[in-house]
């Protein structure tokens, strides 16, 4: 079962135990670290999450024009830094001169790995330019067991997986998630069970988790049926980005396996209240 991958087992019993989708402690993921001051994707934010007790850090990667792998969400520096321009068009030296929130440098992936040697990293590969650089970084640090590869693009996600020397965990892109959402209900139609299951197994063959929003525009995504079908395929359901405690409890009652949150403090409190923290 995919649930025995070390990336997931860090949140529960050791591989080979009963830990799996729908069982044991949910994975709590600190979204771009934790900073009430808006210092997202900084070492300060990741350190704050780790000090709260988080083992899973969600982040994003972009690559500079000269190949430096950085932790940054946007394509451009403009929204959260005192700099301007597309990261792909800038050198590492140029990016080193800018500050997130006017105070914090943009960290490199190497700095993240060095700073938090026991953490798990949920890595959203934001552009094609970062495919070779993230592969090289994972291989260089030999952290396959501590990484989950994510991307909205299934093609980009698979391009990373194909170049790695050994398996990492992986979450579905938009297309694979949409297939389960649309085709999943057809599994209740007896005449369609076999062909639909075959299509879904092909689409999800290299997927361990479905990382999804509660809804996509007006379409509900995380429903009891969606969670149940994901578990039937041996997949985790992680929901983003949940900052309201009442919604956290509702989703956990629904049986989701993980929550991604900007409010790492509130998510920790919700899990503590349920006896599902630590």
N, C-alpha and C positions, 0 to 999 in steps of 0.2 A: 504494500500500500504506500502511496506517495507520502502519507502522513508520517512515515518513519524517517524522512530526511532530517538530518541534524538541524537544519535551519528552523524547522518547526518544533523539534523535540526539545529545543532550549526552553520552550515555554511549558513543558510538561515532563512526564516520565521519560526515561531513556528509550531509544529505538528498540522495537521488539516488544514493547509493553502494549497496553490497551489504548494508548494515546492515538487518536485519529480524528477525522472530521466529526464534529458534534460531541466530542468527549473531552474530559479534562479541562484544563485552564485555557481560556481564550488567549490569543496573541494580542498584546497591546503594542501598537506601533505609534511612536512619536513622530508626527508629521513635520518633516523638515526640522526636527529637534523640538525644543520647547522654549519659546520666548514671548512673554506678554508684551515686550517692547517692539516686536516685529523684526527681530534679528534672525530671520529664517535662514536655514542652511548655513549657519556659522558654527564654529567649534564651540563657542559659548553656549549656543542653543542645544547642541548635542550633549555637551557636558551637563547642562541643567537636567536634561532628560535622564541621563545615566545616573546622576545623583539622586533622582527620584526613584531609581530602581529599574529603569527600562533596559531591556536587553535587545530590543528591536528598534532600529532607527530607520525611518523612511527618508530618502533623499533623492535628488535628481542629478544627472550628470550631463555636462556639456564639455566640449573640447575646443581649446584655442587653436589658432591657425598653425601654431608650431607644436601641437600634439599634447599639450598639458590637460589632463583630465581634472575638471573642476566640479565642485558641488554647487549647483545653481539651477533654479527652476526655469526662468525665462530665457528666451532666445537672446534678449538684449539686456544690458545692464541698467536701463533707465528707471525701472519701477522702484527698485529697492536700494540702489547705490547712488553715490555722488558722481558716477561716471556715465558714459553714453556709448552706444554702439553694440553691434552683434558680437557675441563672444567668439564665434567662428572666424570673424574678421580681425580679431585682436590677438596679439602675442601674449604669452604668459606674463612677461614683464609689464606690459600695459595694464593687464587686469590686476596685477599685484598692487598697483598704485591706487586703486579705487577702494572705497569702504562701504560696506552694507550698513545702512542707517547712519552713515557718516563716521562710524567707529570701528567696525569689524572687517577684517580682510576676507576676501573670497577664498575659502579653503580648497586645497587640492584633495583628491581622493587618497593619495598617499598619506597626507596628514591625518585624515579621518581614521585610517587603518592603524596608524601608529599610536594615535591618541586613545583608541578604544579597542584594545586587543581582544576583548571578550565579547564585543557586541556583534549582533547580526545586522546586516544591511539590506534593506529593501531598496533596490536601485532602479529608478525609472530612467531608461535610456531615451533621451529626448530628441536625438537627431542621429542621422546615419553616420555623420563624421565621428561620432563617439563609439561606434561599434568596435573598430579595431583597438581603440585605446582602452575601453573597459575590459575587453578580452585580455589584452596585454597586462593590465593591472591585476586582474584576478589571478592570472597565471604567475605573475611576478611575486605576489604575496601568498599564493597557494591558499586562498580563502574560499574555495568552492563550497565548503560545508556551511559557511557563514553568510551566504549571499542568496537573495532571490532576485531574479531578473524580471523586470516589468517594463511594459511599453504599451501605449495605445495601439501601436503597430505590431500585429502578429508577425509580419515579415521581418521587421527589425529585431524583435525579440528572438526569433528563430535564427537569425543571422549570428547573433551573439552565441546562442547555445551550440550551434554547429561548429564554431571555431574553438570552443573550450575543450581542453584535454579530458575533462571528466564532468560529470553531472553537477549542475546546480539546481536549486529550486527555481520555479518559474510561475508567473501568473499570466492568465490569458489576456490577449489584447481585445480591442473592441469587437472585431469580427467573431472571434470564438465565444466571447460572452454573449453576443447577440444571438448566435446560433442556439445556445442552450435556452436563452430566454424565449425565443420564437418557437423552436422545435420541441422543447421539453414537454409542453402540455400534450403534444401528439403521442407521447409515450403511453397515454391512457387509452389510446385507440388501438384495439387488439391487432387489427390488420396492418398497422403502421409501426408497431413496436420494433420489429427486427430492422427494417431499413432506416428508421430514424436513429436507433441506437448505433447502427454502423456508421452513419454520417457523423454523429456526435463523437464517437470514439476516435474517428480519424482526426477530427478537428481538435480534440482535447488530449491527444496521445502524449504530448510533451508538457502538459499543464498540471500544476499541483494546486493552484489556488485561483479563485475567481475574485479579483479585487474590483469592486463595483460601487457605484453610488446607490443610495436608497431608491432613487428614481432617475430616469433620464427624461428631462423635460416633463411631459405629462404622463409618461409611461412608468408605472411601478416596476422596479427591478427586484428588490429584495422582498420577496413574498414567502409565505410558508412553503409553497410549491417549489419555488426556485431553490430555497435552501435544501429541501428534501431531495430534489433531483441532483443537486450538486453532490450531496453526501452519497447518494446512490452510485455516483461515478467516482467516489473516493476523493473528492475535491474539497478543499477548504473554501469558506466564504468569508472574505475580509471586506468590510464596508468603510468607505471614505466619504467625506471627512466629517466626523461626528463630534460636535462640541457641546451638545446639550445633554445633561445627565439623564433626563427622562427618556430621550431617544436612545441613549446608550443602553439603558435597562430594557427598553422595548425590544431592541435588536438582540440583546443577549437572551432574553426570554424566547425569542424566535429561534434561537439555536445557532446564530452566526459564530464563526470560529475566531474572529479577530475584528478589531476596530482600529481605524487610523484616525488620530485626533490631533488638532492644534493644541487642545487643552489637556496635556498629559497629566496635569494635576487633578482635573475632574474625572478623567478616565480611571486613574489610579484609585480615587475615592469610590467610584462606582464598583470597581472590581473588588476592592477591599470589603465593601458592604455586602457583597455576595459570597465572600470567602474564596474568591478566584484570583487573588493577587499573590505574586511572589512564589 
